[in-house]
Amino acid sequence: MTTIARRGSYGVDAPYVLFGLACGAVGFVFAGIGTAMGPGPLFAAVFYLLAAVMAVSFVLYLNATRRGKFQTWAEILDELGLRGDERLLDLGCGRGAVLLMAAERLTTGRAVGVDLWRTVDQSGNAIDVTERNSVAEGVGDRVELRTGDMTALPFGDTEFDVIVSNLAIHNIKSAEGRARAIDEAVRVLKPGGRLVIADIVATAGYQRRLTELGVADVRVRSLGPRMWWGGPWMGTRLVSATKPAEPGS
Ligand SMILES: C[S@@+](CC[C@H](N)C(=O)[O-])C[C@H]1O[C@@H](n2cnc3c(N)ncnc32)[C@H](O)[C@@H]1O
């Protein structure tokens, strides 16, 4: 298993989910104890089983947010085989988990992160936290941060060679909004540029929209247990695609 040493501080994704799983596990243990003294051991066993499921979900979620996503994205970024001179955009970069690993693979290129810095989506989310992380990881000179909405990106057309995004687009509530984020990603991507999106839900919609936009080679694959957000019912899929090169180029 790949070990990823990080010097920055990256918080926890959707912290209320982790808190809910911990509360659920403890609550079911107490329910089991209470039931064992009342209605009987069969009910108690059911509560203890539910507590165990919640506890396992908690551990899987914690692993995904603190370790699994770093290990998985290190591999995805290696597979991209960056030259080092690319201009790369991370949609919903948060505290920089993916953005800064991408920056480590650049030399003359730049890693640009755009985000609304929502703390409900990631604990301690803030532009200055990401800035500090970029310095801690030794890539501050290669990173640019912008406050902006994925559905109306503050960039011109065809500015980027590569676009990445991890667990961010699903936070847009409407299907139209998510489709707009895909449209925007394709707009700011250069012809021949690559797009890699990891997400827990709505990936079929991203695939469909990319295909409608004429983007080539759209592929979807599962990222496996390291990115199970509580269990296999909340796994992560990776959508990858290439924007067609302009005719004659
Ligand atoms: C679960 S966090 C993931 C952050 C980062 N990609 C990572 O893997 O650590 C989702 C991120 O998406 C951002 N986000 C949500 N909706 C957004 C939008 N409409 N435009 C830009 N960023 C958004 C949140 O602020 C948050 O930083």
The ligand as an SDF file (V2000), in Angstrom:
LIG
                    3D

 27 29  0  0  0  0  0  0  0  0999 V2000
  -15.6030   17.2250    0.4120 C   0  0  0  0  0  0  0  0  0  0  0  0
  -14.7040   18.7060    0.0730 S   0  0  0  0  0  0  0  0  0  0  0  0
  -13.3560   18.0670   -0.8990 C   0  0  0  0  0  0  0  0  0  0  0  0
  -12.1990   19.0230   -0.9640 C   0  0  0  0  0  0  0  0  0  0  0  0
  -10.9750   18.5210   -1.7350 C   0  0  0  0  0  0  0  0  0  0  0  0
  -11.3030   18.2800   -3.1290 N   0  0  0  0  0  0  0  0  0  0  0  0
  -10.4100   17.2910   -1.0960 C   0  0  0  0  0  0  0  0  0  0  0  0
  -10.4650   16.2180   -1.6780 O   0  0  0  0  0  0  0  0  0  0  0  0
   -9.8830   17.4100    0.0340 O   0  0  0  0  0  0  0  0  0  0  0  0
  -15.7270   19.4880   -1.1950 C   0  0  0  0  0  0  0  0  0  0  0  0
  -15.2300   20.8840   -1.5720 C   0  0  0  0  0  0  0  0  0  0  0  0
  -16.0620   21.4230   -2.6040 O   0  0  0  0  0  0  0  0  0  0  0  0
  -16.2430   22.8080   -2.3320 C   0  0  0  0  0  0  0  0  0  0  0  0
  -17.4360   23.2650   -3.0540 N   0  0  0  0  0  0  0  0  0  0  0  0
  -18.7260   22.8770   -2.8520 C   0  0  0  0  0  0  0  0  0  0  0  0
  -19.5360   23.4770   -3.7380 N   0  0  0  0  0  0  0  0  0  0  0  0
  -18.7520   24.2670   -4.5170 C   0  0  0  0  0  0  0  0  0  0  0  0
  -19.0080   25.1270   -5.6360 C   0  0  0  0  0  0  0  0  0  0  0  0
  -20.2510   25.2890   -6.1200 N   0  0  0  0  0  0  0  0  0  0  0  0
  -17.9640   25.7540   -6.2050 N   0  0  0  0  0  0  0  0  0  0  0  0
  -16.6950   25.6080   -5.7200 C   0  0  0  0  0  0  0  0  0  0  0  0
  -16.4030   24.7870   -4.6690 N   0  0  0  0  0  0  0  0  0  0  0  0
  -17.4060   24.1390   -4.0770 C   0  0  0  0  0  0  0  0  0  0  0  0
  -16.3470   22.8820   -0.8290 C   0  0  0  0  0  0  0  0  0  0  0  0
  -16.1430   24.1720   -0.3310 O   0  0  0  0  0  0  0  0  0  0  0  0
  -15.2580   21.8850   -0.4250 C   0  0  0  0  0  0  0  0  0  0  0  0
  -14.0100   22.4990   -0.3150 O   0  0  0  0  0  0  0  0  0  0  0  0
  1  2  1  0
  2  3  1  0
  2 10  1  0
  3  4  1  0
  4  5  1  0
  5  6  1  0
  5  7  1  0
  7  8  2  0
  7  9  1  0
 10 11  1  0
 11 12  1  0
 11 26  1  0
 12 13  1  0
 13 14  1  0
 13 24  1  0
 14 15  1  0
 14 23  1  0
 15 16  2  0
 16 17  1  0
 17 18  1  0
 17 23  2  0
 18 19  1  0
 18 20  2  0
 20 21  1  0
 21 22  2  0
 22 23  1  0
 24 25  1  0
 24 26  1  0
 26 27  1  0
M  CHG  2   2   1   9  -1
M  END
$$$$
